[in-house]
Amino acid sequence: MMEVFPSAVRKKQTHRIEDTFSVQCFLGTPCSNDLRLKISADLAVGMPSFRVESYFLQKASLFENDAITIVIHDKAADTVVGVIIAAYLDNPERETLNIRTILIVEEWHRRNVINLLWRNLFKTILCNGRSFPKCIVFKTYSPKSFQAMAVFSRIPGVEMYPSLEKANTAKTIEHIRKIAEILSPEHRLVELTGVLKGASDGVNDFYSDLPLSGRSSIDDHFKQNLTQSDRLLCCLFVDTQSAANRILRAFGS
């Protein structure tokens, strides 16, 4: 599940971001139960348009030991304003980072929290001896999230699946079949559209409305191919170090 993945936008700063937010990073050691409860409670208050508490109840496995968890706190309010949880798939063919969830309070959707989450996720990965992931994958019901991820496919050396502008390569489809088998073996993948049928994992009611992107080609793809119980399997394939560096720079790394 991925609620929001806005494209990185740099804005002129009037103060240091470190003065506003604090960051917690967890790798190998899961965050405490108290922090999990705080994440759920604070995000439920900050995301009134979404059914956050029931989402976390249904998705208790998000915080498993293999997870990389980044939590952003608003210092002044002493509240959690964003979280990203990721884990590597057991995919011997291609290093694949699965974004299990990314949630940001609605007040901060278009501001610095998204960059801070991604920057610290990649920093945690790189500082622990891994290279930039060759594939970043997530499941979503959000056209906004898909649109923001697809922005990076404009970079040479990056391919997005599903591509709504041109057919994906045969090699990419082979990788997608393997990823779908690992990530969601109980759900049928419609390769042409990228839809995983019935893959909402019991959180059909998380969205009260389809989060439209404003781009008709993307919004129509979701409207025509997905129900609330389905999810779109989205994969960003990063084939060169130059492409990885450009993505890192986009998030201020």
C-alpha positions in Angstrom: 0.0 0.0 0.0 1.3 3.3 -0.9 -0.8 6.4 -0.1 1.4 9.1 -1.5 4.6 9.4 -3.5 4.7 13.0 -4.7 7.5 14.0 -7.1 10.4 15.6 -5.4 10.0 19.4 -5.5 12.6 21.7 -4.1 11.3 24.9 -2.5 13.1 27.9 -1.2 13.8 27.3 2.5 13.3 30.1 5.1 14.7 27.8 7.9 16.6 24.6 8.2 14.6 21.5 7.9 16.4 20.1 10.9 14.9 22.8 13.0 11.4 21.5 12.2 11.7 17.8 12.0 13.5 14.9 13.7 14.1 11.6 12.0 14.3 8.0 13.4 15.7 5.2 11.2 15.3 1.5 12.0 17.1 -1.3 10.2 17.3 -4.8 11.5 15.8 -3.8 14.8 12.1 -3.1 14.7 10.7 0.1 16.3 9.0 -0.3 19.7 5.4 -1.1 20.1 4.8 2.3 21.8 6.2 4.0 18.7 4.0 1.9 16.4 1.0 3.0 18.4 2.1 6.6 18.2 2.6 6.3 14.4 -0.9 4.9 14.0 -2.6 7.4 16.3 -0.8 10.5 15.0 -1.3 9.7 11.4 -5.0 8.9 12.0 -5.4 12.4 13.3 -3.4 14.0 10.5 -5.0 12.0 7.7 -8.8 12.3 8.5 -9.7 11.4 4.9 -8.2 8.0 5.2 -9.0 5.0 7.5 -5.5 4.8 9.0 -6.2 3.0 12.3 -8.0 0.1 10.6 -5.2 0.0 8.0 -2.5 -0.6 10.7 -4.7 -3.1 12.4 -5.0 -5.1 9.2 -1.3 -4.6 8.3 0.5 -5.6 11.5 3.2 -7.3 9.6 4.5 -4.0 8.2 7.0 -3.6 11.0 8.6 -7.1 10.8 12.3 -7.5 11.6 13.4 -7.2 8.0 11.8 -3.8 7.6 13.6 -0.5 7.0 11.5 2.1 8.8 11.9 5.8 8.6 9.8 8.0 10.9 9.5 11.8 10.7 8.5 13.8 13.8 7.3 17.4 14.0 9.4 18.7 16.8 7.1 21.5 17.9 3.9 19.4 17.9 5.6 16.2 19.1 3.7 14.2 16.5 4.6 11.8 13.7 4.0 13.4 10.4 5.3 10.7 8.0 6.6 7.1 7.8 8.0 4.9 5.1 8.5 1.2 5.5 10.4 -0.9 3.0 12.1 -4.3 2.8 14.1 -6.2 0.2 12.4 -9.1 -1.6 14.1 -12.4 -1.9 14.7 -12.0 -5.6 18.0 -13.6 -6.8 17.5 -12.2 -10.3 17.4 -8.5 -9.4 17.8 -6.6 -6.2 14.3 -5.4 -5.5 13.2 -2.9 -2.8 9.5 -3.3 -1.8 7.9 -0.1 -0.5 5.4 -1.6 2.0 3.9 1.8 2.8 4.5 5.5 2.8 2.1 7.7 4.7 2.2 11.5 5.3 -0.2 13.7 7.2 -2.4 15.7 4.8 -1.0 19.1 5.9 2.5 18.1 4.7 1.5 16.3 1.4 3.1 18.8 -0.9 6.0 19.9 1.3 9.4 18.7 2.6 8.4 15.5 4.4 8.4 13.4 1.3 11.9 14.3 0.4 13.1 13.8 3.9 11.5 10.3 4.0 13.1 9.1 0.8 16.4 10.8 1.4 16.8 9.0 4.8 15.6 5.7 3.3 18.3 5.8 0.7 20.9 7.1 3.1 20.1 4.2 5.5 20.5 1.7 2.6 23.7 3.1 1.2 25.3 3.6 4.6 24.8 -0.1 5.4 26.8 -1.3 2.5 24.1 -1.8 -0.2 24.0 -0.1 -3.6 21.1 1.8 -4.9 18.2 -0.7 -5.6 18.0 -2.0 -9.2 14.2 -2.1 -8.8 11.8 -0.2 -6.5 8.3 -1.8 -6.3 5.1 -1.0 -4.6 1.4 -1.8 -4.8 -1.1 1.1 -5.0 -4.7 2.2 -5.6 -3.5 5.8 -6.0 -3.1 7.5 -9.4 -1.3 10.3 -7.7 1.3 7.8 -6.4 1.7 6.2 -9.8 2.1 9.6 -11.5 4.8 10.7 -9.1 6.8 7.5 -9.6 6.4 7.6 -13.3 8.2 11.0 -13.4 11.5 9.2 -12.9 11.0 7.1 -16.0 12.0 10.2 -18.0 15.5 9.7 -16.8 17.7 7.7 -19.2 18.3 4.2 -17.8 15.0 4.1 -15.9 11.9 2.1 -17.0 8.5 2.2 -15.4 6.1 -0.7 -15.2 3.3 -0.5 -16.3 4.2 2.0 -19.0 1.2 3.8 -20.2 3.0 5.5 -23.1 4.8 2.6 -24.7 5.1 -1.1 -24.4 7.4 -2.5 -21.7 10.4 -4.6 -22.9 10.1 -8.4 -22.9 13.0 -8.5 -20.4 11.0 -6.2 -18.0 7.9 -8.4 -18.3 10.0 -11.4 -17.3 11.2 -9.5 -14.2 7.7 -8.4 -13.4 6.4 -12.0 -13.5 9.1 -13.0 -11.0 8.4 -10.0 -8.7 4.6 -10.6 -8.7 5.2 -14.3 -7.9 7.4 -13.3 -4.9 5.4 -10.3 -3.7 1.9 -11.5 -4.2 1.8 -15.2 -5.2 -1.9 -15.6 -4.3 -3.1 -12.9 -6.7 -3.4 -12.9 -10.4 -1.3 -10.3 -12.3 -2.9 -8.9 -15.5 0.4 -8.2 -17.3 -1.0 -5.8 -19.8 -2.4 -3.4 -17.2 -0.2 -4.2 -14.2 -3.3 -5.0 -12.0 -3.0 -7.5 -9.2 -6.5 -8.8 -8.7 -7.8 -8.7 -5.1 -4.4 -7.6 -3.7 -5.7 -5.0 -1.3 -4.8 -7.3 1.6 -8.0 -6.6 3.4 -7.8 -2.8 3.4 -10.4 -2.1 0.7 -11.8 0.8 2.7 -8.6 2.8 3.2 -9.5 5.2 0.5 -12.8 7.0 0.6 -12.3 8.2 -3.0 -9.9 7.4 -5.8 -6.9 9.9 -5.4 -7.0 11.3 -8.9 -3.8 12.7 -10.4 -5.4 15.1 -12.8 -3.8 13.4 -15.8 -6.6 11.7 -17.8 -4.4 8.8 -19.2 -3.4 7.8 -15.6 -6.8 8.4 -14.0 -8.6 6.5 -16.7 -6.2 3.6 -16.4 -7.2 3.2 -12.7 -10.9 3.8 -13.3 -11.1 1.3 -16.1 -9.0 -1.5 -14.7 -9.1 -1.5 -10.9 -11.7 -2.0 -8.3 -11.1 -1.1 -4.6 -10.0 -4.6 -3.9 -7.3 -4.5 -6.6 -3.9 -2.9 -6.6 -1.6 -1.7 -9.3 1.9 -3.3 -9.3 4.3 -0.5 -10.0 8.0 -1.1 -10.6 10.7 1.4 -11.3 13.8 -0.3 -12.9 17.0 1.6 -12.4 19.7 0.2 -14.8 22.6 2.6 -14.4 24.5 4.4 -11.6 23.9 7.7 -13.4 20.2 7.2 -13.2 20.5 6.3 -9.5 22.5 9.4 -8.9 19.9 11.6 -10.6 17.1 10.1 -8.4 19.2 10.7 -5.3 19.8 14.3 -6.3 16.1 14.8 -6.8 15.5 14.0 -3.1 18.4 16.2 -2.0 20.9 13.4 -1.4 
